[in-house]
């Protein structure tokens, strides 16, 4: 395994980025693009994990930041008519998905973050970035709650660890819903074939949608034979249209042990991407942009779509809030194996 370990600033396609290397992995993090992880590569096994293309410009990525690399979304997915109700407030976000009359994906992933810490030591390389949200952000007009948003990306022989921490700096309750719009390269093994990819998701119950607006209808269902392909790991997540298959999350088996996350396998080589999440990530949604664009998205979410507005207990919707001065943190990890 490569013994290179470093964390450094570097130019990437004309922007300042951070390059990390450790444990045979290399990553590129872009603070100016919401601290998205633009690239994660296993140099030893020859695996391009996140959606990445050398010939795609930063301008193209900025035009659609949700579908490149590993972008992190605060208040992700859809809010009905832009409405967000908390226990002590009501906020009206702009409707940016006109077709369905919803607000989509929040705003933090489109902001420039600052580097707080950058280091390589003891076989690990990491960067921590921060975004201080306050009245200087134009979004504050509709969402006047101050918070600090920190994101740490760490590489080691254990893979990539990704941690989000949010501190409530306002005087009111701060809504919490976090997801990564995880774009997995297809194929993810150098020289691999898309038809050989299989995806296993820890699906427990299917969450159904009102497909006219792609908002949950409040119902959960037992897995049918199509859903069981996810649970059993026989689902090919590309070369067909997958639109918002959403599930409550549990565990799968990895090497005979319970594993809270999803597993992606290249059946020809046996190489795997293992995607582990904390139990705060209670839901998974799978989407592939119609299936023929060389990527697919298994997305962990701490809360359901439209969670602040759902008429159900928080333990079911996943929605939560933190009090003034309180901190919320959640982590996930990617690693590869044969």
TIDOKOL-990970 format. One record per residue (C-alpha): residue in three letters; x, y, z. Coordinates in pm, whole numbers, plus 50000, padded with zeros to 5 digits. Example, Ala and Ser with C-alpha at 12.3 -4.5 7.8 and 13.67 -1.06 7.14 Angstrom:
# residues 2
Ala512304955050780/Ser513674989450714/
# end
This chain:
# residues 338
Unk500005000050000/Unk501225035049921/Unk502865051450222/Unk502355087150102/Unk500695108950363/Unk500065145650297/Unk497525173850328/Unk498175204250114/Unk496565232749926/Unk496705229449549/Unk495205243049232/Unk492465220949088/Unk491045231648754/Unk491635267948839/Unk490345268849197/Unk492125264749529/Unk491445230049664/Unk492885206549923/Unk494665174449830/Unk494795146350085/Unk496655113250070/Unk496865084950323/Unk496385047450341/Unk496565043449964/Unk493665067649912/Unk493735102049754/Unk491055128749782/Unk490365163849655/Unk488225187049869/Unk486935220249735/Unk486215245650015/Unk484885270549759/Unk482305244949645/Unk480725238049982/Unk483675216050082/Unk482495189149845/Unk484855159649808/Unk485375162649433/Unk487405130849407/Unk488175099649609/Unk490465073649456/Unk491935040949578/Unk495285040949402/Unk496155005749513/Unk493024988049390/Unk492455011149094/Unk489045024449197/Unk487465058349119/Unk484865060349393/Unk482975093049338/Unk481755106449007/Unk484745123948852/Unk485925133448505/Unk489215150048411/Unk487535168348124/Unk484695183548329/Unk485295219948421/Unk484665236748754/Unk482015257948581/Unk480105226148490/Unk480355213548847/Unk479205247048986/Unk476185245648757/Unk475075212548911/Unk477065207449235/Unk474695180449363/Unk475745155249098/Unk479555155749123/Unk481725141149398/Unk480395140449753/Unk478355172049822/Unk476835176250167/Unk473335190550196/Unk471905208650497/Unk468095208150482/Unk468245184050187/Unk465765172849928/Unk462265188149910/Unk460325212050129/Unk456645215050038/Unk456115249549880/Unk459345260550049/Unk457725258250392/Unk459795248750696/Unk458005246951031/Unk459985244051353/Unk458775241851713/Unk459185279551754/Unk459135293951404/Unk458065292151043/Unk460325299250747/Unk459595302950377/Unk462355292050141/Unk462365301349771/Unk460635276449544/Unk463495265649317/Unk461845234449181/Unk459015250448990/Unk457755218348831/Unk456855203949171/Unk456465236549366/Unk459115227649624/Unk462345241249764/Unk465175217349682/Unk468445209849866/Unk469165240750076/Unk472135263450017/Unk475215254850227/Unk476705232249957/Unk476865262649728/Unk478775285149968/Unk482505291749999/Unk483875276450318/Unk487095285950498/Unk489895262250592/Unk490105259450970/Unk492675231551003/Unk494845211950760/Unk497355185750868/Unk498955151950804/Unk500275131351093/Unk500365095951232/Unk499285080550901/Unk496275103750865/Unk495575134350652/Unk492655157350718/Unk491065190850651/Unk488425209050855/Unk486465237050696/Unk483905260950841/Unk481065282450714/Unk479675309250944/Unk476085315550842/Unk474715349550944/Unk473095381050806/Unk475845384650542/Unk474315355550352/Unk471425366750129/Unk469505335450236/Unk469285350550584/Unk466285371050469/Unk464155339550466/Unk466065318850723/Unk467345342350998/Unk469005316551225/Unk472775319551276/Unk474855287751283/Unk478395275251227/Unk478825246150988/Unk482035225751015/Unk483035197050790/Unk486025174050843/Unk487365150150581/Unk489995125650705/Unk491925099450509/Unk493715069750665/Unk494165032650601/Unk490575029650726/Unk489305049950430/Unk487605083850420/Unk485815096250731/Unk483395124950679/Unk481975144550974/Unk479525173550978/Unk479065194951291/Unk476505222851322/Unk476445247651611/Unk473305267851675/Unk474355304251723/Unk470835318151711/Unk468325324151989/Unk465775300051848/Unk465615262851774/Unk467655252551469/Unk466175225651239/Unk468395195851162/Unk468275174750848/Unk471495163950675/Unk472305142350375/Unk475105136150131/Unk474095135049767/Unk476615106949721/Unk477555102149354/Unk479215068449291/Unk481205064848971/Unk479905038748726/Unk481925018148672/Unk484005024548984/Unk486724998848907/Unk489275008548642/Unk488354989148328/Unk485144976148485/Unk481714972848326/Unk478554989748447/Unk476454958448412/Unk478664941348673/Unk477794965948952/Unk475564954449236/Unk474214976149516/Unk473164964449861/Unk471164988750076/Unk470104981850439/Unk466444985550344/Unk463854977650612/Unk460644994850497/Unk459845012950175/Unk458685049150207/Unk456145057949940/Unk455725091249761/Unk453075112449603/Unk454715111449262/Unk452985142749136/Unk455255162949364/Unk457705136849497/Unk456795142549861/Unk456255113550107/Unk452635103350154/Unk453245092950517/Unk453085055550454/Unk455645027750493/Unk455424993650328/Unk456964959350356/Unk459614952650094/Unk458334937249771/Unk460364915049537/Unk461944945549367/Unk462944960849700/Unk464434928049817/Unk467064931049544/Unk468444960549742/Unk468364941650070/Unk469964910749917/Unk472604929649721/Unk471484918549375/Unk470314952749250/Unk472114967448947/Unk471845005149015/Unk472555016948659/Unk471375010648301/Unk467775015748416/Unk465865044848565/Unk465785046348945/Unk463865075949080/Unk463675081149458/Unk463575045849596/Unk463505054749967/Unk463795031750267/Unk464125031750642/Unk467605019550720/Unk468964990450918/Unk471984968050868/Unk473364943450615/Unk475974916250661/Unk479584923550569/Unk482034895250630/Unk479444879350856/Unk479084909751079/Unk476284935351104/Unk477154965850894/Unk475184998150906/Unk475555010350553/Unk475465000050191/Unk477874978949987/Unk478664982449618/Unk480344953149443/Unk481994948549106/Unk481074912149047/Unk483874905748796/Unk486764916849018/Unk485124912549359/Unk486184947649458/Unk483794965849689/Unk482975000949807/Unk481764999050167/Unk479765028950284/Unk479225029850661/Unk477035055050842/Unk476165064351200/Unk472745054151324/Unk471695090851301/Unk471425084450929/Unk468045067250953/Unk467035066750584/Unk468405058550240/Unk467235071549905/Unk468515058249571/Unk468485078549249/Unk470455075748926/Unk469485104648695/Unk467695080648459/Unk470495054948476/Unk472705061848174/Unk475045089548291/Unk477805068348449/Unk476845073848811/Unk474285065049075/Unk473425079449415/Unk472855059649735/Unk472075088649968/Unk471925085750348/Unk469605110550518/Unk469105118850884/Unk465465127350812/Unk462805119750555/Unk462055142150260/Unk459945171950379/Unk460505160150737/Unk459815193450917/Unk456335194250768/Unk455315157850807/Unk452455149951042/Unk454205122151232/Unk456375117651543/Unk459965128751506/Unk461255093751576/Unk459495083651252/Unk460315114051038/Unk463905117251162/Unk463485154851198/Unk465265170651493/Unk466175204751635/Unk468995218151848/Unk468725245452110/Unk470805277452116/Unk474465268752179/Unk473925231752110/Unk476065211751863/Unk474905183951631/Unk477445160551469/Unk477135130851236/Unk479735109151058/Unk480065084350775/Unk482915064350623/Unk483945050250287/Unk486445022150246/Unk487294996449981/Unk488134959449987/Unk488444928849765/
# end
